[in-house]
Amino acid sequence: MKRSGVIWSWFWMILGILYFFLPLLATFLFSLRAKLGVTSFLAYQQLFNDSDFIKGFSFSILWGALTIIVGILIFVPTAYWVRLRLPQARTAVEFITLLPFVIPAIVFVFGLVRTFSHPPFLIVDSPALLVAGYTVLSMPYMYRSIDTGLRSIDVRTLTEAAQSLGAGWGTILFRVILPNIRVAILSGAFLSFAIVMGEYILAQYLAKPAFAPFLAFLIQQKAYEPAAATVVSFALTWACMGIINLFGRGQQTQIAGGH
């Protein structure tokens, strides 16, 4: 019986790996056929020579980094305060964090345009509105990751211990609580970054440079370059996530060494 369970576990794991990687492999092989009858990296050469690709991908990385920073600054204090002082508000806050799943992105972006396209909130052309929109879309993932991290530690005891040593709220939050939920924050950061890299509607309708609108335009114009762009974006996105992970581990090691 136990052996049968192990076999089924391996079966479902292998099936999941194939389901995930086979389409990517097929896309990669298709991208190598830009030259008739010859396997080549011509599509990748043309892609990297396209300044719009570099611009769109660079801006998406920037939007993703800003979204993560803003999300941490907003959701860490919110989740901490709800857990420490406002447990009765947990249901309402969790309901609010689920609204991006209920409200379609197209409805959300038109609401942003209508609200912030005239005085006194004339910021529809500002990148800050795009980052704010991305922060809202990533809210279910970032907030719930942080909340899960806070549930795994004794928030009240850590707070009272820090206060007994004379620490202020800022010190407690960013030097006591945040290091203890770093793994949870990184989990939310990965999901937020992935959402920003693949999100099309906000960047398109707010007329900001990003990778997803560039890829949509490229698909209408060419055949092999979109496949190459998909493979490259997948690799670069995972590379950026790896950098975030290494940075987080390095900071965590440094904190542990300090303790």
Secondary structure, DSSP 8 states (H G I E B T S, - for coil): -HHHHHHHHHHHHHHHHHHHHHHHHHHHHHHTTSBTTB---HHHHHHHT-HHHHHHHHHHHHHHHHHHHHHHHHHHHHHHHHHHT-GGGHHHHHHHHTHHHHS-HHHHHHHHHHHSSSTT---TTSHHHHHHHHHHHHHHHHHHHHHHHHHTS-HHHHHHHHHHTT--HHHIIIIIIHHHTHHHHHHHHHHHHHHHHH--HHHHHTT---HHHHHHHHHHH-SHHHHHHHHHHHHHHHHHHHHHHHHHHHHHHHHHHH-
